[in-house]
Amino acid sequence: MGTDGAGAQLPPTQKGREKRREIVEAAANLMFERGVADVSLDDIREVAGVSKSQLYHYFNDKSDLVHAVIECQRDRVLNTHRPTFASLS
């Protein structure tokens, strides 16, 4: 089982990793649009199309989810701006 950038355990199955990613992406989009303080877990749940138990299966609380969103956004930025080895030669 792998970990995310913050050291949290990722789900062991591909389906679980995909569901977790969907939740993080929904949260990231909402938090970008409204700001972290104006997004509730119920908002995220609704947009991601998951139950409360699914949300809490992957994340302990909103703070845990916010950290996952930060890691996701960091990775997006770094992957966009990181030079490839081919362009360095």
C-alpha positions as CSV (number, residue, x, y, z in Angstrom):
1,M,0.0,0.0,0.0
2,G,1.4,3.4,-0.9
3,T,1.2,6.8,0.7
4,D,0.3,10.2,-0.6
5,G,2.7,13.1,-0.4
6,A,1.7,13.8,3.3
7,G,2.4,10.2,4.3
8,A,-1.3,9.2,4.6
9,Q,-2.0,5.6,3.6
10,L,-3.6,5.2,0.2
11,P,-6.4,2.7,-0.4
12,P,-5.0,-0.7,-1.4
13,T,-7.3,-1.2,-4.4
14,Q,-7.4,0.8,-7.7
15,K,-11.1,1.4,-7.2
16,G,-10.5,2.9,-3.7
17,R,-7.6,5.1,-5.0
18,E,-9.9,6.4,-7.8
19,K,-12.7,7.1,-5.4
20,R,-10.3,9.0,-3.0
21,R,-9.0,10.9,-6.0
22,E,-12.5,11.9,-7.1
23,I,-13.2,13.2,-3.6
24,V,-10.0,15.2,-3.5
25,E,-10.7,16.7,-6.9
26,A,-14.2,17.7,-6.0
27,A,-12.9,19.3,-2.8
28,A,-10.1,21.1,-4.7
29,N,-12.5,22.5,-7.2
30,L,-15.0,23.7,-4.6
31,M,-12.3,25.2,-2.4
32,F,-10.8,27.0,-5.4
33,E,-14.2,28.4,-6.3
34,R,-15.5,29.3,-2.8
35,G,-12.6,29.2,-0.4
36,V,-11.9,26.6,2.2
37,A,-14.0,28.2,4.9
38,D,-17.1,28.3,2.7
39,V,-17.0,24.6,1.7
40,S,-18.5,22.0,4.0
41,L,-18.0,18.3,4.0
42,D,-21.6,17.9,2.9
43,D,-20.9,20.2,-0.1
44,I,-17.9,18.0,-1.1
45,R,-19.9,14.8,-0.5
46,E,-22.7,16.0,-2.7
47,V,-20.4,17.1,-5.6
48,A,-18.3,13.9,-5.3
49,G,-21.4,11.7,-5.2
50,V,-20.3,9.8,-2.1
51,S,-21.9,8.9,1.2
52,K,-20.8,10.3,4.6
53,S,-19.4,6.9,5.5
54,Q,-17.3,6.9,2.3
55,L,-16.0,10.3,2.9
56,Y,-15.0,9.4,6.5
57,H,-13.5,6.1,5.2
58,Y,-10.9,8.1,3.3
59,F,-10.5,11.2,5.5
60,N,-10.7,11.7,9.3
61,D,-12.0,15.2,9.1
62,K,-12.1,18.4,7.0
63,S,-8.5,19.2,8.0
64,D,-7.3,15.8,6.7
65,L,-9.1,16.5,3.4
66,V,-7.7,20.0,3.1
67,H,-4.2,18.5,3.5
68,A,-4.9,16.1,0.7
69,V,-6.1,18.9,-1.5
70,I,-2.9,20.9,-0.8
71,E,-0.8,17.8,-1.8
72,C,-2.9,17.4,-4.9
73,Q,-2.5,21.0,-6.0
74,R,1.2,21.0,-5.2
75,D,1.7,17.9,-7.4
76,R,-0.3,19.5,-10.2
77,V,1.8,22.6,-10.1
78,L,5.1,20.7,-9.9
79,N,4.2,18.4,-12.7
80,T,3.2,21.3,-14.9
81,H,6.4,23.3,-14.3
82,R,9.0,20.6,-13.7
83,P,11.3,20.3,-16.7
84,T,11.6,16.9,-18.3
85,F,14.9,15.2,-18.8
86,A,14.5,15.4,-22.5
87,S,14.4,19.2,-22.5
88,L,17.5,19.4,-20.4
89,S,19.8,17.7,-23.0
